[in-house]
């Protein structure tokens, strides 16, 4: 299963560095923390932001499918106490 941080969505924001306007995208990392990408052009930043969102959604969807498959095959941990005797 993919362990993503609590705030697993990327963030697009406008920043000013040395008086110039840039756009930054913070990308959450599975091992924790975030990675920053900085762009001069807003269109380029928005295109990258869209691609990152699609990838994160795909990873989450695949992770859910993997958990469901493990549950069906009986490999997923069962929550709660089981007291039934065979």
C-alpha positions in Angstrom: 0.0 0.0 0.0 1.2 3.5 -0.8 1.6 5.6 2.4 1.0 9.1 1.5 1.1 12.1 3.9 -2.1 13.5 5.4 -2.0 16.4 3.0 -1.4 14.4 -0.2 -2.5 17.0 -2.7 -0.1 19.2 -4.6 -0.2 22.9 -4.1 0.2 25.6 -6.7 1.1 29.1 -5.5 2.5 32.4 -6.8 5.8 33.6 -5.1 8.1 36.6 -5.5 11.8 35.9 -5.5 14.2 38.9 -5.9 11.3 41.0 -7.1 10.3 38.6 -9.9 7.1 36.5 -10.0 7.3 32.7 -10.1 4.9 29.9 -9.6 5.8 27.0 -7.2 4.3 23.6 -6.9 4.8 21.7 -3.7 4.6 17.9 -4.3 4.0 15.6 -1.3 6.4 12.7 -1.1 5.4 9.1 0.1 8.3 9.0 2.6 7.2 12.4 4.1 8.0 16.0 3.3 7.4 17.9 0.1 9.4 18.7 -3.0 9.2 22.1 -4.6 9.3 22.9 -8.3 9.5 26.5 -9.5 8.4 27.8 -12.9 8.7 31.2 -14.6 5.7 30.7 -16.9 2.2 30.2 -15.3 1.0 28.0 -18.2 3.9 25.6 -17.7 3.3 25.5 -14.0 -0.4 24.7 -14.5 0.4 22.0 -17.0 2.8 20.3 -14.5 0.3 20.8 -11.7 -2.4 19.0 -13.7 0.0 16.1 -14.5 0.9 15.7 -10.8 -2.7 15.7 -9.7 -3.5 13.0 -12.3 -0.6 10.8 -11.1 -1.5 11.1 -7.5 -5.1 10.1 -8.2 -3.9 7.2 -10.3 -1.6 6.0 -7.5 -4.4 6.3 -4.9 -6.8 4.4 -7.2 -4.3 1.6 -7.8 -3.6 1.4 -4.0 -7.3 0.9 -3.3 -7.5 -1.8 -5.9 -4.5 -3.6 -4.4 -6.1 -3.5 -0.9 -9.4 -4.9 -2.3 -7.6 -7.7 -4.1 -5.7 -8.6 -0.9 -9.0 -8.6 1.1 -10.7 -10.9 -1.5 -7.7 -13.3 -1.4 -7.8 -13.4 2.4 -4.4 -11.8 2.7 -5.7 -8.5 4.3 -5.5 -8.3 8.1 -8.9 -8.7 9.8 -9.9 -6.0 12.3 -11.5 -6.8 15.6 -11.4 -10.0 17.8 -12.5 -13.3 16.4 -13.7 -15.8 19.0 -15.3 -18.4 16.8 -14.0 -21.9 17.2 -13.9 -24.4 14.5 
